[in-house]
């Protein structure tokens, strides 16, 4: 048998290295392929979830987009406004005040707690709604609030979420549209009315900060209509309020 030369050994080593590199490339391609498959699956799942959510929102909004007259809404009322910058409760010189008795149902202005509700939520339930006095402070900052009777909370949950997304996207809303349950301890909604809109309006001089012509606006409805809500918000935008630049 011929003795193996150094050239032969080098050739064998080179062949082994080449085979090893091929095996490594195959393993790498297998890993890359598996990763791509996972990415495709995740992207598909996310895409499906997004489309499904959009479909749910679309279905919910379709249920609210019927004839506005079917919502049995009263005409918008205008109330005298009071209580601008009139803070009561914790952190104020009237710390013993724990409740404000408002003159309208729902309130469209009035004394309020020193802090508005600023947790980023746009739909509240009966288990987590802020105090009325916090939400009235939101009104002072240009928010429009849709109050609802607690009896519709479960049935309207999906509609509320879809509605707030649509309304908060309006420039007139400025992401300052909140939906919250009505607390009947502050007075009962009129017979046959399950929903109420309120806004605290004012003329605000951007150059001087002067506030004038304050008023409260309310509209009570028997049914829920996206058209009615949109019309109300467009007529009473966030910028028309005593403190529009506050959060």
Residue frames as qw, qx, qy, qz and C-alpha x, y, z in Angstrom:
[[0.000, 0.890, 0.457, 0.000, 0.00, 0.00, 0.00],
 [0.401, 0.537, -0.034, 0.742, 1.35, 3.38, -0.98],
 [0.347, -0.368, -0.471, 0.722, 2.28, 5.67, 1.88],
 [0.053, 0.897, 0.436, 0.055, -0.10, 8.60, 2.38],
 [0.459, 0.262, -0.025, 0.849, 1.61, 11.78, 1.42],
 [0.089, -0.394, -0.371, 0.836, 1.19, 15.17, 3.06],
 [0.237, 0.053, -0.380, -0.892, -0.62, 16.29, -0.09],
 [0.412, -0.308, -0.810, -0.281, -3.15, 13.49, 0.34],
 [0.296, -0.442, -0.668, 0.520, -3.69, 14.44, 3.97],
 [0.035, 0.276, 0.057, -0.959, -4.24, 18.06, 3.05],
 [0.329, -0.092, -0.611, -0.714, -6.73, 17.00, 0.39],
 [0.404, -0.404, -0.821, 0.021, -8.65, 14.88, 2.90],
 [0.192, -0.418, -0.460, 0.759, -8.69, 17.72, 5.44],
 [0.150, 0.148, -0.224, -0.952, -9.91, 20.12, 2.77],
 [0.388, -0.232, -0.750, -0.482, -12.65, 17.68, 1.76],
 [0.360, -0.449, -0.750, 0.326, -13.73, 17.22, 5.38],
 [0.077, -0.352, -0.226, 0.905, -13.80, 20.98, 5.90],
 [0.253, -0.003, -0.467, -0.847, -15.87, 21.44, 2.74],
 [0.421, -0.354, -0.810, -0.201, -18.35, 18.79, 3.90],
 [0.286, -0.434, -0.597, 0.611, -18.52, 20.42, 7.33],
 [0.062, 0.221, -0.039, -0.973, -19.25, 23.82, 5.75],
 [0.361, -0.171, -0.658, -0.638, -22.00, 22.27, 3.62],
 [0.414, -0.431, -0.790, 0.139, -23.53, 20.70, 6.72],
 [0.176, -0.388, -0.371, 0.825, -23.34, 24.03, 8.56],
 [0.191, 0.060, -0.313, -0.928, -25.02, 25.80, 5.63],
 [0.416, -0.310, -0.774, -0.364, -27.80, 23.20, 5.63],
 [0.354, -0.470, -0.674, 0.447, -28.31, 23.66, 9.37],
 [0.058, -0.281, -0.098, 0.953, -28.31, 27.44, 8.94],
 [0.295, -0.088, -0.523, -0.795, -30.85, 27.25, 6.13],
 [0.417, -0.405, -0.812, -0.047, -33.01, 24.97, 8.27],
 [0.258, -0.458, -0.495, 0.692, -32.89, 27.44, 11.17],
 [0.073, 0.183, -0.162, -0.967, -33.57, 30.41, 8.87],
 [0.340, -0.220, -0.714, -0.572, -36.45, 28.57, 7.25],
 [0.379, -0.483, -0.759, 0.216, -37.94, 27.72, 10.63],
 [0.157, -0.399, -0.278, 0.860, -37.59, 31.34, 11.78],
 [0.181, 0.034, -0.396, -0.900, -39.23, 32.62, 8.61],
 [0.375, -0.360, -0.804, -0.289, -42.07, 30.17, 9.10],
 [0.307, -0.507, -0.616, 0.519, -42.57, 31.42, 12.65],
 [0.029, -0.280, 0.011, 0.959, -42.52, 35.04, 11.43],
 [0.276, -0.136, -0.620, -0.722, -45.09, 34.24, 8.75],
 [0.388, -0.459, -0.799, 0.014, -47.32, 32.49, 11.30],
 [0.236, -0.483, -0.427, 0.727, -47.05, 35.39, 13.77],
 [0.066, 0.161, -0.241, -0.955, -47.66, 37.97, 11.04],
 [0.322, -0.275, -0.745, -0.515, -50.67, 36.01, 9.88],
 [0.360, -0.519, -0.724, 0.276, -52.03, 35.79, 13.41],
 [0.141, -0.416, -0.199, 0.876, -51.49, 39.51, 14.01],
 [0.153, 0.020, -0.469, -0.869, -53.03, 40.36, 10.66],
 [0.347, -0.403, -0.808, -0.252, -56.01, 38.16, 11.40],
 [0.297, -0.532, -0.584, 0.537, -56.44, 39.78, 14.81],
 [0.036, -0.294, 0.048, 0.954, -56.25, 43.28, 13.30],
 [0.269, -0.126, -0.627, -0.720, -58.74, 42.43, 10.57],
 [0.364, -0.456, -0.811, 0.029, -61.00, 40.72, 13.08],
 [0.205, -0.484, -0.414, 0.743, -60.88, 43.78, 15.36],
 [0.098, 0.167, -0.272, -0.942, -61.64, 46.08, 12.44],
 [0.320, -0.272, -0.775, -0.473, -64.53, 43.87, 11.41],
 [0.313, -0.524, -0.718, 0.334, -65.92, 43.96, 14.95],
 [0.084, -0.411, -0.148, 0.896, -65.61, 47.75, 15.03],
 [0.177, 0.012, -0.529, -0.830, -67.25, 48.00, 11.61],
 [0.336, -0.407, -0.826, -0.200, -70.14, 45.79, 12.66],
 [0.262, -0.533, -0.564, 0.573, -70.60, 47.75, 15.88],
 [0.004, -0.329, 0.066, 0.942, -70.58, 51.08, 14.04],
 [0.207, -0.185, -0.713, -0.644, -73.05, 49.81, 11.45],
 [0.304, -0.539, -0.778, 0.104, -75.43, 49.15, 14.31],
 [0.207, -0.622, -0.318, 0.685, -75.06, 52.82, 15.32],
 [0.134, -0.190, 0.380, 0.895, -75.22, 54.38, 11.87],
 [0.113, 0.553, 0.799, 0.207, -78.95, 54.15, 11.27],
 [0.047, -0.735, -0.321, -0.595, -81.44, 56.97, 11.09],
 [0.198, 0.177, -0.493, 0.829, -80.53, 59.49, 13.79],
 [0.499, -0.321, -0.037, -0.805, -84.21, 60.15, 14.45],
 [0.804, -0.204, -0.543, -0.131, -84.54, 56.58, 15.71],
 [0.462, 0.066, -0.602, 0.648, -82.36, 57.54, 18.69],
 [0.349, -0.785, -0.487, -0.156, -85.22, 59.71, 20.02],
 [0.488, -0.081, -0.259, 0.829, -82.93, 62.55, 21.05],
 [0.066, -0.888, -0.355, 0.283, -84.12, 65.78, 22.62],
 [0.394, 0.843, -0.045, 0.363, -82.85, 69.04, 21.13],
 [0.590, 0.085, -0.374, 0.710, -79.51, 70.26, 22.49],
 [0.327, -0.900, -0.286, -0.030, -80.01, 72.46, 25.54],
 [0.418, 0.489, -0.278, 0.713, -77.76, 75.34, 26.60],
 [0.594, -0.684, -0.391, 0.161, -77.20, 75.94, 30.32],
 [0.066, -0.934, 0.261, -0.237, -75.58, 78.83, 32.19],
 [0.806, 0.151, -0.444, 0.361, -72.05, 77.75, 33.12],
 [0.376, -0.844, 0.249, -0.291, -70.41, 78.15, 36.50],
 [0.886, -0.403, 0.216, 0.076, -67.51, 76.75, 38.48],
 [0.707, 0.607, -0.211, 0.297, -64.58, 77.55, 36.19],
 [0.410, 0.438, -0.555, 0.576, -61.36, 76.94, 38.17],
 [0.557, -0.510, 0.258, -0.603, -63.51, 76.40, 41.27],
 [0.585, 0.173, -0.787, 0.092, -61.75, 73.41, 42.80],
 [0.652, -0.503, 0.261, -0.503, -63.05, 71.57, 45.83],
 [0.989, -0.076, -0.119, -0.036, -62.16, 68.39, 47.67],
 [0.832, -0.357, 0.109, 0.410, -58.73, 66.90, 48.45],
 [0.594, 0.056, 0.195, 0.779, -55.82, 69.26, 47.92],
 [0.036, 0.631, 0.265, 0.728, -57.93, 72.42, 48.02],
 [0.045, -0.195, 0.466, -0.862, -59.00, 74.91, 50.68],
 [0.729, -0.105, 0.095, -0.670, -62.33, 73.04, 50.74],
 [0.200, 0.311, -0.929, -0.023, -60.86, 69.62, 51.44],
 [0.345, 0.092, 0.802, -0.479, -63.94, 68.49, 53.35],
 [0.659, 0.399, -0.021, -0.637, -66.10, 68.62, 50.21],
 [0.388, -0.156, 0.893, 0.165, -66.51, 65.07, 48.92],
 [0.297, 0.479, 0.792, 0.236, -69.46, 65.62, 46.61],
 [0.092, 0.180, -0.103, -0.974, -70.93, 68.39, 44.48],
 [0.393, 0.534, 0.711, -0.234, -74.66, 68.67, 43.89],
 [0.144, -0.034, 0.500, 0.853, -75.02, 69.66, 40.25],
 [0.388, 0.371, 0.283, -0.795, -78.03, 71.53, 38.95],
 [0.681, 0.402, -0.293, -0.538, -78.45, 69.58, 35.70],
 [0.739, -0.108, 0.665, 0.008, -78.56, 65.93, 34.65],
 [0.805, -0.196, -0.194, 0.526, -75.91, 65.36, 33.48],
 [0.253, -0.818, -0.002, 0.517, -73.70, 68.28, 34.58],
 [0.644, 0.640, 0.161, 0.386, -72.31, 70.49, 31.84],
 [0.240, 0.628, -0.329, 0.663, -70.23, 72.70, 34.18],
 [0.675, -0.688, -0.134, -0.230, -69.76, 73.31, 37.88],
 [0.339, -0.736, 0.565, -0.154, -67.38, 73.00, 40.80],
 [0.932, 0.214, -0.291, -0.020, -65.09, 70.01, 40.55],
 [0.826, -0.459, 0.125, 0.303, -62.17, 68.16, 42.09],
 [0.124, -0.832, 0.362, 0.402, -58.67, 69.52, 41.51],
 [0.203, -0.335, 0.826, 0.406, -57.65, 66.63, 39.24],
 [0.737, 0.299, -0.186, -0.577, -59.41, 65.48, 36.07],
 [0.905, -0.036, 0.423, 0.006, -59.44, 61.84, 35.01],
 [0.322, 0.796, -0.458, -0.231, -56.16, 61.48, 33.09],
 [0.660, -0.292, 0.691, 0.038, -55.54, 57.73, 33.02],
 [0.060, 0.324, -0.731, -0.597, -55.86, 57.57, 29.23],
 [0.257, 0.330, 0.907, -0.043, -59.07, 55.57, 29.34],
 [0.223, 0.015, -0.309, -0.924, -61.83, 56.57, 26.95],
 [0.669, -0.297, -0.478, -0.485, -64.50, 54.06, 27.98],
 [0.127, -0.284, 0.746, -0.588, -65.36, 53.41, 31.61],
 [0.503, -0.315, -0.774, -0.221, -67.60, 50.82, 33.22],
 [0.551, -0.713, -0.131, -0.412, -69.65, 50.95, 36.39],
 [0.876, -0.384, -0.143, 0.255, -66.80, 49.22, 38.24],
 [0.654, -0.142, 0.035, 0.742, -64.03, 51.68, 37.35],
 [0.176, 0.808, 0.293, 0.480, -65.63, 55.03, 36.48],
 [0.310, 0.134, -0.336, 0.879, -63.98, 58.13, 37.97],
 [0.030, -0.559, -0.589, 0.583, -65.90, 60.33, 40.38],
 [0.273, 0.827, 0.465, 0.160, -68.39, 62.71, 38.82],
 [0.180, -0.949, 0.038, 0.255, -66.38, 65.64, 40.17],
 [0.490, -0.371, 0.555, 0.561, -63.24, 64.45, 38.36],
 [0.428, 0.393, 0.686, 0.438, -65.10, 64.11, 35.08],
 [0.099, 0.946, 0.302, -0.057, -66.60, 67.60, 35.35],
 [0.311, -0.741, 0.337, 0.491, -63.01, 68.83, 35.47],
 [0.479, 0.056, 0.705, 0.521, -62.49, 66.99, 32.18],
 [0.275, 0.794, 0.527, 0.126, -65.41, 68.97, 30.76],
 [0.131, -0.934, 0.034, 0.330, -63.61, 72.18, 31.69],
 [0.380, -0.484, 0.593, 0.520, -60.62, 70.98, 29.64],
 [0.382, 0.425, -0.445, -0.690, -62.69, 70.55, 26.49],
 [0.082, 0.011, 0.994, 0.075, -63.84, 66.97, 26.80],
 [0.655, -0.090, -0.218, -0.718, -67.23, 65.81, 25.62],
 [0.200, -0.132, 0.926, -0.290, -68.71, 63.04, 27.74],
 [0.626, -0.129, -0.537, -0.550, -71.28, 60.47, 26.67],
 [0.344, -0.208, 0.733, -0.548, -73.03, 59.24, 29.80],
 [0.543, -0.052, -0.711, -0.444, -74.97, 55.99, 29.61],
 [0.759, -0.372, 0.168, -0.506, -77.51, 54.24, 31.78],
 [0.252, -0.451, 0.853, -0.076, -75.92, 51.24, 33.47],
 [0.781, 0.196, 0.509, -0.306, -78.66, 48.97, 32.13],
 [0.756, 0.644, -0.061, -0.103, -77.08, 49.11, 28.64],
 [0.229, -0.776, 0.574, 0.126, -73.49, 48.59, 29.73],
 [0.616, -0.152, 0.760, 0.140, -73.16, 44.92, 28.82],
 [0.653, 0.569, 0.497, 0.047, -75.06, 45.08, 25.54],
 [0.348, 0.937, 0.005, 0.035, -73.26, 48.21, 24.33],
 [0.621, -0.612, 0.321, 0.371, -69.67, 47.40, 25.37],
 [0.623, 0.111, 0.512, 0.581, -68.43, 46.66, 21.83],
 [0.239, 0.828, 0.376, 0.340, -70.35, 49.63, 20.43],
 [0.319, -0.935, 0.021, 0.156, -68.81, 51.98, 22.98],
 [0.618, -0.414, 0.415, 0.524, -65.27, 50.95, 22.07],
 [0.490, 0.380, 0.544, 0.566, -65.88, 51.31, 18.34],
 [0.040, 0.924, 0.334, 0.181, -67.66, 54.63, 18.84],
 [0.400, -0.852, 0.112, 0.319, -64.92, 56.21, 20.93],
 [0.599, -0.140, 0.486, 0.620, -62.32, 55.26, 18.31],
 [0.332, 0.606, 0.524, 0.497, -64.36, 56.88, 15.55],
 [0.127, -0.959, -0.233, -0.099, -65.19, 60.04, 17.50],
 [0.536, -0.721, 0.177, 0.401, -61.74, 60.56, 19.01],
 [0.601, 0.088, 0.462, 0.646, -60.27, 60.48, 15.50],
 [0.198, 0.864, 0.370, 0.278, -62.24, 63.62, 14.64],
 [0.390, 0.322, -0.190, 0.842, -60.22, 66.86, 14.77],
 [0.358, -0.611, -0.057, -0.704, -63.07, 68.46, 16.72],
 [0.853, -0.467, -0.222, -0.067, -62.74, 65.79, 19.41],
 [0.134, 0.774, -0.521, 0.333, -58.99, 66.09, 19.84],
 [0.578, 0.016, -0.787, 0.214, -58.97, 62.68, 21.55],
 [0.094, -0.082, 0.551, -0.825, -61.09, 64.24, 24.29],
 [0.688, -0.163, -0.290, -0.644, -64.21, 62.11, 24.05],
 [0.051, -0.184, 0.900, -0.391, -65.09, 59.92, 27.03],
 [0.657, -0.279, -0.501, -0.490, -67.86, 57.39, 27.60],
 [0.076, 0.164, -0.782, 0.596, -68.83, 56.78, 31.22],
 [0.288, -0.493, -0.817, -0.077, -71.79, 55.32, 33.15],
 [0.235, -0.591, -0.024, -0.772, -74.25, 57.73, 34.70],
 [0.233, -0.088, -0.793, 0.555, -74.42, 57.70, 38.50],
 [0.289, -0.613, -0.570, -0.463, -78.09, 57.95, 39.40],
 [0.457, -0.562, -0.470, 0.505, -77.24, 59.22, 42.89],
 [0.165, -0.231, 0.074, 0.956, -76.75, 62.57, 41.13],
 [0.504, 0.393, 0.120, -0.760, -80.26, 62.40, 39.71],
 [0.653, 0.233, 0.719, 0.059, -82.16, 60.09, 37.41],
 [0.056, -0.062, 0.585, 0.807, -82.03, 60.38, 33.65],
 [0.546, 0.164, 0.074, -0.819, -85.45, 61.38, 32.30],
 [0.745, 0.163, 0.604, -0.230, -87.90, 58.61, 31.50],
 [0.802, 0.550, 0.234, 0.008, -87.00, 56.83, 28.28],
 [0.322, 0.866, -0.369, 0.099, -83.51, 58.34, 28.05],
 [0.954, -0.213, 0.030, 0.208, -80.52, 56.01, 28.26],
 [0.675, 0.124, 0.078, 0.723, -77.76, 58.27, 26.94],
 [0.058, -0.976, -0.165, 0.127, -76.70, 61.88, 27.51],
 [0.644, 0.351, -0.012, 0.680, -74.00, 64.08, 26.00],
 [0.257, -0.939, -0.152, 0.172, -72.48, 67.07, 27.77],
 [0.625, 0.308, 0.009, 0.718, -69.86, 69.70, 26.96],
 [0.285, -0.810, -0.198, 0.473, -68.63, 72.86, 28.72],
 [0.562, 0.558, 0.257, 0.554, -68.03, 75.52, 26.09],
 [0.245, -0.835, -0.062, 0.488, -66.36, 78.92, 26.12],
 [0.543, 0.803, -0.078, 0.234, -64.55, 81.35, 23.90],
 [0.743, -0.500, 0.115, 0.430, -60.83, 81.10, 24.58],
 [0.306, 0.932, -0.195, -0.022, -58.45, 83.85, 23.42],
 [0.934, 0.049, -0.074, 0.345, -55.23, 82.07, 22.50],
 [0.419, 0.587, -0.189, 0.666, -53.19, 85.29, 22.65],
 [0.203, -0.576, 0.332, -0.719, -54.31, 86.48, 26.08],
 [0.244, -0.062, -0.929, 0.272, -55.78, 83.35, 27.67],
 [0.364, 0.025, 0.299, -0.882, -58.99, 85.26, 28.40],
 [0.013, -0.270, -0.957, -0.106, -62.13, 83.15, 28.72],
 [0.344, 0.150, 0.143, -0.916, -65.62, 84.43, 27.93],
 [0.682, 0.112, -0.283, -0.665, -69.12, 83.33, 26.92],
 [0.023, -0.156, 0.976, -0.152, -69.10, 80.14, 28.97],
 [0.739, -0.007, -0.022, -0.673, -72.06, 77.80, 28.60],
 [0.398, -0.145, 0.903, -0.073, -72.99, 74.18, 29.13],
 [0.592, 0.234, -0.427, -0.642, -74.54, 71.99, 26.44],
 [0.423, -0.073, 0.874, -0.229, -76.50, 68.77, 26.87],
 [0.618, 0.154, -0.438, -0.634, -78.40, 66.34, 24.68],
 [0.498, -0.131, 0.789, -0.334, -80.36, 63.37, 25.99],
 [0.519, 0.244, -0.619, -0.537, -81.29, 60.38, 23.85],
 [0.868, -0.131, 0.281, -0.387, -83.30, 57.19, 24.11],
 [0.957, 0.189, 0.135, 0.173, -81.00, 55.33, 21.71],
 [0.478, -0.583, 0.367, 0.545, -77.37, 55.48, 20.67],
 [0.661, 0.716, 0.203, 0.099, -76.52, 57.07, 17.33],
 [0.653, -0.156, 0.173, 0.720, -73.00, 57.67, 16.01],
 [0.236, 0.591, 0.355, 0.685, -74.41, 60.42, 13.81],
 [0.356, -0.883, -0.230, -0.201, -75.88, 62.29, 16.77],
 [0.702, -0.570, 0.042, 0.425, -72.64, 62.00, 18.75],
 [0.575, 0.128, 0.285, 0.756, -70.56, 63.20, 15.81],
 [0.052, 0.750, 0.330, 0.570, -72.85, 66.17, 15.19],
 [0.514, -0.844, -0.153, 0.020, -72.70, 67.15, 18.86],
 [0.709, -0.388, 0.146, 0.570, -68.89, 66.95, 18.99],
 [0.445, 0.345, 0.338, 0.754, -68.49, 68.92, 15.78],
 [0.131, -0.837, -0.294, -0.442, -70.82, 71.62, 17.10],
 [0.500, -0.840, 0.160, -0.135, -68.93, 71.74, 20.42],
 [0.773, 0.402, -0.392, 0.294, -65.24, 71.05, 19.73],
 [0.749, -0.367, -0.306, 0.459, -62.54, 70.55, 22.35],
 [0.402, 0.192, -0.027, 0.895, -61.04, 73.94, 21.47],
 [0.291, -0.560, -0.164, -0.758, -64.24, 75.73, 22.56],
 [0.724, -0.494, -0.468, 0.115, -63.79, 75.31, 26.30],
 [0.329, -0.941, 0.071, -0.045, -62.48, 77.23, 29.32],
 [0.385, -0.687, 0.589, 0.178, -59.14, 75.38, 29.41],
 [0.883, 0.430, -0.061, -0.179, -58.62, 73.75, 26.01],
 [0.464, 0.654, -0.572, 0.171, -54.84, 73.46, 26.31],
 [0.458, -0.451, 0.678, -0.356, -54.97, 71.46, 29.53],
 [0.115, 0.166, -0.964, -0.174, -54.64, 67.69, 29.24]]
